[in-house]
Amino acid sequence: MKYTVGVDIGTFETKAVLVNEIGEVEAQAHRPHKMLVPQPGWAEHRPNEDWWGDFCQVTNEIVKESGINSADIKGLACSAIGPCMLPVDDKGEPLMNGVLYGVDTRSHEEIDILNNIIGENEVLKFCGNALTSQSVGPKILWLKRNKPEIFQKTSKILTSTSFLVHKLTERFVIDHYTAANFSPLYNIHTQNWSEELTKDIISLECLPELKWSTEIIGNITKKAASETGLPNGIPVTTGTIDAAAEAISVGLATEGDTMCMYGSTIFMISLTKKQSSDPRLWYAPWLFKGEHASMAGLSTSGTLTHWFRDQFGKDLDLESGFSELTSEAVASRPGANGIVFLPYFSGERTPIHDPSAKGTIFGLRLDHKRGDIYRSLLEGIANGTRHVVETFADAGTQTKVLYAVGGGTKNDLWLQSTSDIIGVDQIIRKNTVGASYGNAFLAACSTGITERKMIDVWNPIKTKIIANNYEVHNHNYEIFKSLYEATKHLMKKI
């Protein structure tokens, strides 16, 4: 039997999985870590501790737990949160904490500067993406303007996955899917780095080499093998962002296939026939040459459930707290007894791209209970998800199949509320491990162990979440959108 390993670094947890050649999980491990928020609008990880340290711990654990002969491990693929911004020296050592993806909004001034210099329409035409908090280019410019002493020492700008791959192989590479988020430094038409829009950010020599996600770019070094517990010399792929690996794990294959990843944030990927340039969404070449994808992400989702439990469930047991809160929310009714919740606790990414947006609990009365508010929180996230699905359709891609994946799929009420509010059934695969499983599958495809079309065999459909029609959801959704429009000027003031 042949095996592959998939590892994923998430916002709050690292996961690893060991999978055999027919898709069965032989071992898995996870390790929690924290997102650092050193000041409002910032979000960081410690690369050596939270990324590489966790990576080594979970890979050692799965090899030991499985009991297999490690020589039978034939490939490795990894993914991580992204796009991140990490300056490193010429040896690949971090010069500061990793600046996280769109939840980190520190570069809003640099976004304005670049838009004024280049022009918003020109950026969109050239990059396929408007400049937002998700864009890495403005964050590099932030580094240059605010941390000149670090910028001068910077040899390469990496993202989370490319940092891991360098630790494994000593190569500096990045996949096209991730690189498309480096606007305005990536040209979607030539699929290459470019200084055409600006030379004021950084030399292109400081960016990693572009590769496709499934390319084998090297072999694990002896040093990395000793630290990870993996066999010396096994092939390593370029890797990708966690959400893309999650999408692979559920089988996205044709136009209109859409993944909804229920994690610390909601992240969605919809496959498209062609390049799509819509300022409300993100575009990237898909993991396979000649394919395309539109993406969207909310800033806070699963993070909100943790916040609510920590602040308003202090009387609850840490392990069973979510179950008890969900039971209380189920006792409420669809529509959350008249409460409308805006989940903009870290600003918002798609489709409104407003770093000043604020969380709002609207419609409170004296008869409301904790369960009503918790239900409104879940429905607020679902309303944000519906806003994205409608934007996909507006941009030209109708969601035909919606696949649900991620830790939030364990929350039945969240899942059902999402289907009810969007009005679309959701499919759940048998294996919901997510990105790490998708990475193991990609490693198997890259090494010739299996083929892309075999995902239906590896991970068959388990169940469907059937959408119910509740008129109250349409009513509350209109309030949801109107509430933001009516208060966004006040959100900036506060």
Secondary structure, DSSP 4 states (H G I P E B T S, - for coil): --EEEEEEE-SSEEEEEEEETTS-EEEEEEEE---B-SSTT--EE-IIIIIIIHHHHHHHHHHHHH---GGGEEEEEEEES-S-BEEE-TT--BSSPEE-STT--TTHHHHHHHHHHH-HHHHHHHHSS---TT-HHHHHHHHHHH-HHHHHH-SEEE-HHHHHHHHHHS--EEEHHHHTTSTTSEETTTTEE--SS-SSS--GGGSPEEE-TT-EEEE--HHHHHHH-PPTT-EEE--EEHHHHHHHHHT--STTEEEEEESSSEEEEEEESS----TTSEEEE-SSTT-EEEEEE-S-SHHHHHHHHHHH-TTS-TTTHHHHHHHHHHHS-TTGGG-EEE--TT-B-TTT-BTT---EEE---TT--HHHHHHHHHHHHHHHHHHHHHHHHHTT----EEEEESGGGG-HHHHHHHHHHHT--EEEES----HHHHHHHHHHHHTTSS-GGGHHHHS-EEEEEPPP--HHHHHHHHHHHHHHHHHHHHHHH-
